[in-house]
């Protein structure tokens, strides 16, 4: 007696019929398609066993339904892009969504190199120096008046020259006595420390940091012997070729401040009237 060979689902005999094995169990075509066939995203019909099932991100299409959503051209074996559940050929996707070149206004095709700056895009070959017309690529550039310049061309056409080194100033310049300097060139005449962002003063048109100016030119306080810079409104007292900081102009004996008061002198000392009455 011949052993039965039936559909695993409907139990109909499969002898002489087309069937599909799934997990080693046989199914008639009708049961298999009902139970396991994927529905096509385009026509919503089951993708039968006699059709090729094309899939993309858990979605399925008949081969004849797998086409561009806009131009309807087939996408089988062709590059495509997905946007908001729609499949698009590269041309339709580019026309609809790709950036337009700021220079030539043409579409920048996916996969091609582009340059971006302040929200605008360029083909690599369109992003050029306004002066020499050479592609800037990944090199540094300087924008001016809605135009872009490579650094050498900008320096030749626009950059000011440093008074000290005579080289162009592209960034970080300092103005002193209405003349331009590089930050690193604007230094103390004596110690050569950079003065940019620091307090400084000048003498005979030369700039000095406060320490050097005080050491070289400031008068010394007769009380504490430290320099009297006079910078920033510092007050001082002068008497017979001697100077004192306001805070140092005190009676030698009782330390009473003598600013705005009468005083007496005893050799190099100054005294209040009370301490000096026995002189």
Secondary structure as GFF3:
##gff-version 3
##sequence-region A 1 279
A	DSSP	beta_strand	19	22	.	.	.	ID=ss1
A	DSSP	beta_strand	25	28	.	.	.	ID=ss2
A	DSSP	alpha_helix	29	36	.	.	.	ID=ss3
A	DSSP	beta_strand	53	56	.	.	.	ID=ss4
A	DSSP	beta_strand	59	62	.	.	.	ID=ss5
A	DSSP	three_ten_helix	63	65	.	.	.	ID=ss6
A	DSSP	beta_strand	80	83	.	.	.	ID=ss7
A	DSSP	beta_strand	86	89	.	.	.	ID=ss8
A	DSSP	alpha_helix	90	97	.	.	.	ID=ss9
A	DSSP	beta_strand	114	117	.	.	.	ID=ss10
A	DSSP	beta_strand	120	123	.	.	.	ID=ss11
A	DSSP	beta_strand	141	144	.	.	.	ID=ss12
A	DSSP	beta_strand	147	150	.	.	.	ID=ss13
A	DSSP	alpha_helix	151	157	.	.	.	ID=ss14
A	DSSP	beta_strand	160	161	.	.	.	ID=ss15
A	DSSP	beta_strand	168	169	.	.	.	ID=ss16
A	DSSP	beta_strand	173	176	.	.	.	ID=ss17
A	DSSP	beta_strand	179	182	.	.	.	ID=ss18
A	DSSP	beta_strand	200	203	.	.	.	ID=ss19
A	DSSP	beta_strand	206	209	.	.	.	ID=ss20
A	DSSP	alpha_helix	210	216	.	.	.	ID=ss21
A	DSSP	beta_strand	219	220	.	.	.	ID=ss22
A	DSSP	beta_strand	227	228	.	.	.	ID=ss23
A	DSSP	beta_strand	236	239	.	.	.	ID=ss24
A	DSSP	beta_strand	242	245	.	.	.	ID=ss25
A	DSSP	three_ten_helix	246	248	.	.	.	ID=ss26
A	DSSP	beta_strand	264	266	.	.	.	ID=ss27
A	DSSP	beta_strand	269	271	.	.	.	ID=ss28
###
